[in-house]
Amino acid sequence: AQWPLPRPALPAPAAEPARARAWTDGGCAHPTDPLLARAGWGVVLDQGAGRQEHHGPVDGAQTAQRAELTAAVHAVSLAGGAVEVVTDSRFVSNGVAAIRAGASPEDWAHADLWELI
């Protein structure tokens, strides 16, 4: 055998449809003090024509979980179509997985936001 061995031909990469991608995050300062707690969310949205940054305060309960979920809701809304949401939140990723498996979020914490996903 000759060295190096000839490499096998690789198939051409499949063309993937253009897809929006959104990186999300949420957080809360002073979460244990109801008088000082302030939560906010952020989204970086890439739809192929550059990245857009969006952020804001959280409505309702001032918690980190609600902030993370608010960011995901805004990502879906801002994309206006199919979007891949990149999150560091297990709360959000586990919730989305449960919904995809058929769970109903109506009795979950922050159900008002889950219904928007």
N, C-alpha and C positions, 0 to 999 in steps of 0.2 A: 504494500500500500504506500502510496505517496503521502508525504506530509507537507503541508497541511492538507487534510481531506477537503474535497470540494464541499462547499456549503449547499444545502438544498435550496431550491427556489422558494421564496416565501410568497404567499398569496398577497395580492394587492389589498391594502387596508380598505375595509368597508366604509362607504361614505355614511357618515352619521348626520342625521338632521340637525340643523342649528338649534341649539337649546339655550335658554337663558339660565344663568347660574347666579345664585344670591348667597352671599355670606351674611349670616345673621348673628347678633349678639344682644344680650340684655343684661342688665344689672341693677342692683339696688344698694344705695348707701344707707347706712343705719337701719337695716331691716328689722332689728329687734325693738326699735323705738317708734311707736305709731305716730308720734308727733314730728319726728325727724326723718322718717323713711321717705326716700325719693327714688323712684325707679325710672329708667330710661331704656330705650331700644335703639338699635342701629342696623342698617342694611347697606351692603355694597352690592349693587346689581350690575351684572355684565350681560348685555343682550347682543354682544358682538360688535357694537359700534362705540365701544368705550364704556367705562364704568361710571355709575352714578352713585352718590352717597346720599342716604336719607337717615334721619334720626328724629327722635322726639321724646316727650314725656309719656308715661304710661297713665291711661285712664283707670279709675277704679282702685282696687287694692294695690298698694305699693309693695310688691314682692318681686324677687328675682325670677321666679317661675313665670309670673304674669308678664314680666319684661321680655323674657326669652320667647314666650308664645306670641306676644305682640309683634316682635320682630319678624317671626315667621309669617304671621298674618299679613303684615305689610309687604313682605317679599312676594307672597302669592298675588296680592292685589296689584302691586306695582308692575309685576311682570306681565300681567294681562293675558297669560296663557301658561303653557307648560313651563315649569321652572324646577331646576334642581336646587334645593335648599341645603346649604352647608351650615350645620349648627354644632356647637359644642355641648348642647343641652340634652342630657338623657331624658329629661321630662318631655321635651318636644319630640325627640326621635322615637321614644317608646310610645308616646301617644299617637303619633302618626302611624306607626306600625300596627297598633291596636285597631285604629280606625280602618286601615287597609284590610285587616283580618276580619272586619265586620262588627267591631264594637261600636256602641253608641255613646257619645260623650255627654249626653244630656245630664248625667248625674255627677260628672267630674268637676273638680276644682276648675274654675275659669271656663265653665261650659259655654258662656257667651262668646268667648274667643274660639274655642274648639269648633263651634258650629260654623265659623267663618272659613275654617280650613276645609 
